[in-house]
Amino acid sequence: MIVFRLSKAEFANDLSGKGAEKSGGRWNSKGIALVYTSDSRALCTTEIAAHTPLGILPTNYKIVSIEIPEIVLIQKVDNKQLPLNWRSFPHSYSTQQIGNSFVKDGKFLVLKIPSAIVEGEFNYLINPKHKDFMKIKILLTLSFNFDERLFLK
């Protein structure tokens, strides 16, 4: 399976999860490393757009294609397992607990979770501390330019 990650160029090939560890996110608390990826380039774009203030066009980004081998077992979370407020903004601690437990349990390398931004799409969280992390491979890194119509209204 191929997943995608959009990030500032300087961090494009860094799959350490340090950014998420430093700031926390919807699916992890500060101090917990995770690599956030999406099942499509379009979802990556939407995720960045949702977190960027209007009027600011993100620049100097790269899109990274990452291979998750088919042999890797993926833990799946569906909407029925999520708290009622899982899509709230700002995000709730209850969703962070899901990601934190995923990392601490260490049973799976990847966690498939529904996108809070695009219904029916999925994000894939990769645990960079998992024993099988070396099976994850960056296939391609390309410059990425956002369409200004998404940001400059």
Buried (B, 14 or more C-beta within 10 A) or exposed (E): EEBBBBBEEEBBEBBEBEBBBEEBBBBBBEEBBBBBBBBBBEBBBBBBBEEBEEEEEBEEBBBBBBBBEEEBEBBEBEEEEBEEEBBEEEBBEEBBBBBBEBBEEEEBBBBBBBBBBBEEBBBBBBBBBBEBBEEBEEEEBEEBEBEEEBBEE
